[in-house]
């Protein structure tokens, strides 16, 4: 029998590739299996990779003109929408120009393929260049279990053995369920539908419209009328020569209120504020997929077992507390931490559940679980009905009054706010919401 791999990684997304890079540099023998034709082929996400872990994986990436990211983020905007108005909180800083960047926009088909190339370079430079592999266009059908321990995988008629298996299969985590670490069905409250279009736009027009310089970029999140009363919000991110525009919509609320993701996206794009931003752009890609909501109650029962670890969205590691949608950075860090645990296990010759538990300890000590626990109230608040109805309506009503200049006496701002609140909510409701927000954030 051939010697087993130290680790088999299932999934060639950011979590799997980050783990592979760490294992290659740590001198481990591994097999990464991706069911797409290439890493990134089946990934439809177009968003922001936050944080600086990319610098750890690919030092100096920011100075490479051929690096797989689109733009670095130095301009942030949060916009509240009612049916015909937009009220924005806008922030831009040259401090965000400093390297390593705190956030970069990516198109996953491009980014993942580029990162896979960097992983292959690391394999070529590792002690086992001929014994570690990136295998694409392969569907893993089963995790092989013996006496309750993961010992490899089955793909078609082929079986591959390993000392441990790292599941980085994404939110549709069938293998995680097969090994018993996830319930057969995920509560609809804990998942959402992400629907997105990529809109191509001339580079010069894009730069002029969004005040971009060089490779700088803008991220814009939207709450309110974007979703026609369905729980969720919208986003717009600038890429090199395109825009990523879309919605993240609560699965349960969408099911109960009806409509389709595509209809809601068209409604969002037709809003006056969005319409002006995307005018003249050409739709070149449409995609939809399931995402986690960031509710910590949606995490699997455990993230490790005998010979098995779970990373990235397979573990439902994602959070949207209002200021950013964090998922890819969680995938990257969790993949790195999982691989570091594998390297420790390899050194000790012990891949038992007790050793694998070091991954959970490292994850709990990281910013991922710290933030997911600290900001759960913010996650729940963001998904509450007033945040996509009363609050945007009050702010936009106030904005229409405050910024209007008429040939008549002008009321004070406090009177304007009082009138807006009276039309759309109550002071008591807003006070309670404000207290919750202050505690949550």
C-alpha positions as CSV (number, residue, x, y, z in Angstrom):
1,X,0.0,0.0,0.0
2,X,1.3,3.5,-0.9
3,X,2.2,5.7,2.0
4,X,-0.8,7.9,2.9
5,X,-0.7,11.7,2.4
6,X,-0.3,13.8,5.5
7,X,-3.5,15.6,4.6
8,X,-6.2,15.6,1.9
9,X,-7.9,18.9,1.4
10,X,-11.3,18.9,-0.1
11,X,-12.0,22.2,-1.8
12,X,-9.8,24.6,-3.8
13,X,-11.3,27.8,-2.5
14,X,-9.6,30.3,-0.3
15,X,-9.7,28.1,2.8
16,X,-8.3,25.1,1.0
17,X,-5.7,27.0,-0.9
18,X,-4.5,28.8,2.2
19,X,-4.2,25.5,4.0
20,X,-2.3,24.1,1.0
21,X,0.2,27.0,1.0
22,X,0.8,26.5,4.7
23,X,1.3,22.8,4.3
24,X,3.6,23.1,1.4
25,X,5.9,25.6,3.2
26,X,5.7,23.3,6.3
27,X,7.1,20.3,4.4
28,X,4.0,18.2,4.4
29,X,2.7,15.8,1.7
30,X,-0.8,16.7,0.7
31,X,-3.5,16.3,-2.0
32,X,-5.9,19.1,-2.7
33,X,-9.0,18.1,-4.6
34,X,-11.2,20.7,-6.3
35,X,-14.4,19.7,-8.2
36,X,-14.2,22.6,-10.6
37,X,-12.2,22.6,-13.8
38,X,-9.7,24.9,-12.1
39,X,-9.6,26.5,-8.7
40,X,-12.1,29.3,-8.9
41,X,-14.2,27.8,-11.7
42,X,-17.2,27.3,-9.5
43,X,-16.8,30.3,-7.2
44,X,-19.3,33.1,-8.0
45,X,-18.3,35.4,-5.2
46,X,-17.1,38.9,-6.1
47,X,-16.4,40.8,-2.9
48,X,-13.8,42.1,-0.6
49,X,-10.9,40.1,1.0
50,X,-10.3,42.0,4.3
51,X,-7.3,41.9,6.5
52,X,-3.6,41.3,6.0
53,X,-3.3,37.5,5.9
54,X,-2.8,37.6,2.1
55,X,0.5,39.3,2.8
56,X,1.5,36.4,5.0
57,X,0.6,33.9,2.3
58,X,2.1,35.8,-0.6
59,X,4.6,38.4,0.7
60,X,4.9,41.4,-1.5
61,X,1.7,40.7,-3.5
62,X,0.7,44.3,-3.4
63,X,3.7,45.3,-5.5
64,X,3.0,42.7,-8.2
65,X,1.0,44.3,-11.1
66,X,-0.2,40.8,-12.1
67,X,-1.5,39.8,-8.6
68,X,-4.9,38.3,-8.6
69,X,-6.8,41.0,-6.8
70,X,-8.8,43.8,-8.5
71,X,-8.4,47.0,-6.4
72,X,-7.4,47.9,-2.9
73,X,-10.0,49.6,-0.8
74,X,-9.4,53.2,0.4
75,X,-13.0,54.4,0.1
76,X,-15.9,53.0,2.2
77,X,-19.5,54.0,2.0
78,X,-22.7,52.9,3.8
79,X,-26.0,53.9,2.2
80,X,-29.5,53.9,3.5
81,X,-32.2,53.8,0.8
82,X,-35.9,54.6,0.7
83,X,-37.9,54.3,-2.6
84,X,-36.4,57.4,-4.2
85,X,-33.5,58.7,-2.0
86,X,-30.2,57.7,-0.6
87,X,-28.5,58.9,2.7
88,X,-24.8,57.9,2.9
89,X,-22.1,57.7,5.5
90,X,-18.9,58.2,3.5
91,X,-15.3,57.8,4.5
92,X,-12.1,57.9,2.4
93,X,-8.5,58.0,3.7
94,X,-5.0,58.0,2.2
95,X,-4.0,55.9,5.2
96,X,-5.8,53.0,3.5
97,X,-3.3,53.4,0.6
98,X,-0.6,52.0,2.8
99,X,0.7,48.5,2.3
100,X,-0.1,45.8,3.1
101,X,-3.7,46.8,2.2
102,X,-6.5,46.3,4.7
103,X,-8.9,45.2,2.0
104,X,-8.8,44.2,-1.7
105,X,-11.7,43.6,-4.1
106,X,-11.5,40.2,-5.8
107,X,-13.3,38.2,-8.5
108,X,-13.0,34.7,-7.3
109,X,-12.5,33.0,-10.6
110,X,-9.4,35.2,-11.2
111,X,-8.2,35.4,-7.6
112,X,-8.4,31.7,-6.8
113,X,-6.7,30.6,-10.0
114,X,-3.9,33.1,-9.2
115,X,-3.5,31.8,-5.6
116,X,-3.5,28.2,-6.9
117,X,-0.5,29.2,-9.1
118,X,1.3,30.5,-6.0
119,X,0.5,27.3,-4.2
120,X,2.0,25.3,-7.0
121,X,5.1,27.4,-6.8
122,X,5.3,26.6,-3.1
123,X,4.9,22.9,-3.9
124,X,7.7,23.0,-6.4
125,X,9.9,24.6,-3.8
126,X,8.9,22.2,-1.0
127,X,10.7,19.0,0.1
128,X,8.0,16.9,-1.7
129,X,7.5,18.5,-5.1
130,X,6.5,15.2,-6.7
131,X,4.4,14.0,-3.8
132,X,2.0,16.9,-3.3
133,X,-0.7,17.7,-5.8
134,X,-3.5,20.0,-6.8
135,X,-6.1,17.8,-8.5
136,X,-9.0,19.6,-10.3
137,X,-12.2,18.4,-12.0
138,X,-12.6,15.7,-9.3
139,X,-15.7,15.2,-7.2
140,X,-15.2,13.8,-3.7
141,X,-18.2,11.6,-3.0
142,X,-17.3,10.2,0.4
143,X,-14.9,10.6,3.4
144,X,-13.6,7.2,4.2
145,X,-14.2,6.4,7.9
146,X,-12.7,3.5,9.9
147,X,-13.6,3.1,13.6
148,X,-15.0,6.7,13.7
149,X,-11.8,8.2,12.2
150,X,-11.4,9.8,8.8
151,X,-8.7,8.0,6.8
152,X,-9.1,9.3,3.3
153,X,-11.6,10.0,0.6
154,X,-13.4,8.3,-2.3
155,X,-13.8,9.9,-5.7
156,X,-15.6,7.7,-8.2
157,X,-13.9,4.3,-8.1
158,X,-10.6,5.8,-6.7
159,X,-9.7,5.9,-3.0
160,X,-7.0,8.1,-1.6
161,X,-5.6,7.6,1.9
162,X,-4.4,10.3,4.3
163,X,-3.6,10.8,8.0
164,X,-6.3,13.5,8.1
165,X,-8.9,15.2,5.9
166,X,-9.5,18.9,5.9
167,X,-13.0,19.8,4.6
168,X,-13.0,23.2,2.9
169,X,-16.0,22.4,0.7
170,X,-18.0,25.6,1.1
171,X,-21.4,26.2,2.6
172,X,-23.0,23.2,0.8
173,X,-21.1,21.0,3.2
174,X,-22.4,17.5,2.3
175,X,-19.2,15.8,3.5
176,X,-19.2,17.7,6.8
177,X,-22.7,16.2,7.3
178,X,-21.6,12.8,6.2
179,X,-18.9,12.6,9.0
180,X,-21.5,13.7,11.5
181,X,-20.3,17.1,12.4
182,X,-23.2,19.0,10.8
183,X,-27.0,18.4,11.1
184,X,-28.6,17.0,8.0
185,X,-30.4,20.3,7.4
186,X,-29.4,23.9,8.2
187,X,-32.0,26.2,9.8
188,X,-33.2,28.7,7.2
189,X,-32.5,31.5,9.7
190,X,-28.8,30.8,9.4
191,X,-28.4,31.0,5.6
192,X,-29.1,33.6,2.9
193,X,-29.1,33.9,-0.9
194,X,-26.4,35.9,-2.5
195,X,-27.2,37.1,-6.0
196,X,-24.7,39.1,-8.0
197,X,-24.0,40.6,-11.4
198,X,-20.6,41.7,-12.8
199,X,-21.0,44.8,-14.9
200,X,-18.2,45.7,-17.3
201,X,-17.3,49.3,-17.6
202,X,-14.6,51.2,-19.4
203,X,-11.7,51.7,-17.0
204,X,-11.5,55.5,-17.5
205,X,-15.3,55.9,-17.0
206,X,-15.1,53.7,-13.9
207,X,-12.2,55.8,-12.4
208,X,-14.0,59.1,-13.2
209,X,-17.4,58.0,-11.9
210,X,-16.1,56.6,-8.6
211,X,-13.1,59.0,-8.1
212,X,-10.5,56.2,-8.3
213,X,-6.8,56.8,-8.7
214,X,-4.5,54.0,-9.9
215,X,-5.6,50.8,-8.3
216,X,-7.7,52.3,-5.5
217,X,-11.2,51.2,-5.1
218,X,-14.6,51.8,-3.4
219,X,-16.9,49.5,-1.4
220,X,-20.5,50.5,-0.9
221,X,-23.1,48.7,1.2
222,X,-26.8,49.4,1.1
223,X,-29.7,48.8,3.4
224,X,-33.4,49.7,3.1
225,X,-35.5,49.8,-0.1
226,X,-32.8,47.8,-1.9
227,X,-34.7,44.5,-1.0
228,X,-38.4,45.6,-1.2
229,X,-39.0,44.8,2.4
230,X,-37.2,41.4,2.4
231,X,-34.5,41.0,5.0
232,X,-31.1,41.7,3.5
233,X,-29.0,44.4,1.9
234,X,-27.0,45.3,-1.2
235,X,-23.5,45.9,-2.2
236,X,-21.4,47.5,-5.0
237,X,-17.7,46.9,-5.3
238,X,-15.3,48.4,-7.9
239,X,-13.0,46.0,-9.8
240,X,-10.4,46.8,-12.4
241,X,-12.8,47.2,-15.3
242,X,-16.1,46.1,-13.8
243,X,-18.5,46.4,-10.9
244,X,-19.7,43.7,-8.6
245,X,-23.4,44.6,-7.8
246,X,-25.7,42.4,-5.8
247,X,-27.8,41.5,-2.8
248,X,-27.6,39.2,0.2
249,X,-31.2,38.2,1.1
250,X,-32.5,36.2,4.1
251,X,-33.6,32.8,2.9
252,X,-36.5,32.4,5.4
253,X,-37.8,35.9,4.8
254,X,-37.6,35.5,1.0
255,X,-39.5,32.3,1.2
256,X,-42.2,33.8,3.4
257,X,-42.6,37.1,1.4
258,X,-42.3,35.6,-2.1
259,X,-40.4,37.0,-5.1
260,X,-37.2,35.8,-6.7
261,X,-33.6,36.9,-6.1
262,X,-33.4,38.0,-9.7
263,X,-36.5,40.2,-9.5
264,X,-35.1,41.8,-6.3
265,X,-31.8,42.4,-8.0
266,X,-33.5,44.2,-10.9
267,X,-35.4,46.3,-8.4
268,X,-32.2,47.2,-6.7
269,X,-30.5,48.2,-9.9
270,X,-33.4,50.3,-10.9
271,X,-33.2,52.5,-7.8
272,X,-32.2,56.0,-8.8
273,X,-29.0,56.0,-6.7
274,X,-27.9,52.6,-8.1
275,X,-29.1,53.3,-11.7
276,X,-26.8,56.4,-11.8
277,X,-23.8,54.4,-10.6
278,X,-24.1,51.6,-13.1
279,X,-25.3,53.6,-16.2
280,X,-23.5,52.6,-19.3
281,X,-22.2,49.3,-17.8
282,X,-22.8,45.9,-19.5
283,X,-23.8,42.8,-17.6
284,X,-21.3,40.1,-18.3
285,X,-22.0,37.6,-15.5
286,X,-25.0,36.6,-13.3
287,X,-24.7,34.2,-10.4
288,X,-26.5,33.2,-7.2
289,X,-25.5,31.0,-4.3
290,X,-26.2,30.2,-0.7
291,X,-24.2,32.0,2.0
292,X,-24.1,31.9,5.8
293,X,-25.6,34.7,7.8
294,X,-23.0,34.8,10.4
295,X,-25.3,33.6,13.2
296,X,-23.0,31.7,15.5
297,X,-25.8,29.2,16.2
298,X,-25.3,28.0,12.6
299,X,-21.8,26.6,13.2
300,X,-21.5,22.8,13.0
301,X,-21.7,20.9,16.2
302,X,-17.9,20.8,16.2
303,X,-15.1,21.8,13.8
304,X,-12.9,18.7,14.3
305,X,-13.0,15.0,14.9
306,X,-10.6,12.0,14.7
307,X,-8.5,12.8,11.6
308,X,-10.8,15.5,10.3
309,X,-11.0,19.4,10.4
310,X,-13.5,21.9,8.9
311,X,-12.5,25.3,7.6
312,X,-14.0,28.3,5.9
313,X,-17.7,28.4,4.9
314,X,-18.0,24.7,5.4
315,X,-17.8,25.7,9.1
316,X,-20.2,28.7,8.5
317,X,-17.4,31.1,9.4
318,X,-18.8,34.4,8.2
319,X,-20.0,37.6,9.8
320,X,-21.8,40.8,8.7
321,X,-22.1,43.1,11.7
322,X,-22.9,46.2,9.5
323,X,-19.5,47.6,8.6
324,X,-18.2,44.8,6.4
325,X,-19.1,41.3,5.1
326,X,-16.3,39.1,6.4
327,X,-16.1,35.6,4.9
328,X,-13.1,35.3,2.7
329,X,-10.7,36.6,5.4
330,X,-12.2,34.1,7.8
331,X,-11.7,31.3,5.2
332,X,-8.1,32.3,4.8
333,X,-7.2,32.5,8.5
334,X,-9.1,29.3,9.3
335,X,-7.4,27.4,6.5
336,X,-4.0,28.5,7.8
337,X,-4.9,27.6,11.4
338,X,-6.1,24.2,10.3
339,X,-2.9,23.5,8.3
340,X,-0.8,24.6,11.3
341,X,-2.7,22.0,13.4
342,X,-2.0,19.3,10.8
343,X,1.7,20.2,10.9
344,X,1.7,19.9,14.7
345,X,0.0,16.5,14.4
346,X,2.4,15.3,11.7
347,X,5.4,16.2,14.0
348,X,3.8,14.4,16.9
349,X,2.6,11.4,14.8
350,X,-0.9,11.9,16.3
351,X,-4.0,12.8,14.3
352,X,-6.5,11.9,17.0
353,X,-9.4,14.1,18.0
354,X,-7.4,15.3,21.0
355,X,-4.7,16.6,18.8
356,X,-7.2,18.0,16.2
357,X,-8.8,20.0,19.1
358,X,-5.8,22.3,19.0
359,X,-7.4,23.7,15.8
360,X,-10.5,24.7,17.7
361,X,-8.4,26.2,20.5
362,X,-6.4,28.3,17.9
363,X,-9.6,29.3,16.2
364,X,-11.1,30.4,19.5
365,X,-8.0,32.5,20.3
366,X,-8.1,34.1,16.8
367,X,-10.0,37.3,15.8
368,X,-12.6,35.1,14.0
369,X,-14.3,33.6,17.0
370,X,-13.6,36.6,19.1
371,X,-15.5,38.8,16.7
372,X,-18.2,36.3,16.0
373,X,-19.0,36.1,19.7
374,X,-18.5,39.8,20.4
375,X,-20.8,41.0,17.6
376,X,-23.6,38.5,17.6
377,X,-26.0,41.2,18.9
378,X,-25.0,43.3,15.9
379,X,-25.6,40.5,13.5
380,X,-29.1,40.0,14.9
381,X,-29.8,43.7,15.0
382,X,-28.7,44.1,11.3
383,X,-31.2,41.4,10.3
384,X,-34.1,43.0,12.3
385,X,-37.0,44.5,10.5
386,X,-36.4,48.2,11.5
387,X,-33.0,48.2,10.0
388,X,-34.3,47.8,6.5
389,X,-37.5,49.8,6.9
390,X,-37.9,52.4,9.7
391,X,-34.2,53.5,10.0
392,X,-33.6,54.1,6.2
393,X,-37.0,55.8,5.9
394,X,-36.3,58.2,8.7
395,X,-32.8,59.1,7.5
396,X,-33.8,59.6,3.9
397,X,-36.8,61.7,5.0
398,X,-34.5,63.8,7.2
399,X,-32.1,64.2,4.4
400,X,-34.7,65.5,2.0
401,X,-35.6,68.2,4.5
402,X,-32.1,69.1,5.6
403,X,-30.5,69.4,2.2
404,X,-33.5,71.2,0.6
405,X,-33.1,75.0,0.2
406,X,-36.4,76.8,-0.4
407,X,-37.5,80.4,-0.5
408,X,-39.2,80.1,2.9
409,X,-38.3,79.9,6.5
410,X,-36.1,76.9,7.3
411,X,-36.9,74.8,10.4
412,X,-34.1,73.7,12.7
413,X,-32.5,70.2,12.1
414,X,-34.1,68.9,15.4
415,X,-37.5,69.8,14.1
416,X,-36.8,68.1,10.8
417,X,-35.7,64.9,12.6
418,X,-38.8,65.1,14.8
419,X,-41.1,65.3,11.7
420,X,-39.2,62.4,10.0
421,X,-39.5,60.2,13.1
422,X,-43.2,61.0,13.5
423,X,-43.9,60.0,9.9
424,X,-42.0,56.7,10.0
425,X,-41.4,55.5,13.5
426,X,-41.5,56.6,17.1
427,X,-38.8,58.1,19.3
428,X,-39.2,55.3,21.8
429,X,-38.6,52.6,19.1
430,X,-35.6,54.5,17.9
431,X,-34.2,55.0,21.4
432,X,-34.5,51.3,22.1
433,X,-32.8,50.5,18.7
434,X,-30.1,53.0,19.5
435,X,-29.4,51.5,22.8
436,X,-29.2,48.0,21.2
437,X,-26.9,49.4,18.5
438,X,-24.6,51.0,21.0
439,X,-24.3,47.8,23.0
440,X,-23.9,45.6,19.9
441,X,-21.2,47.7,18.2
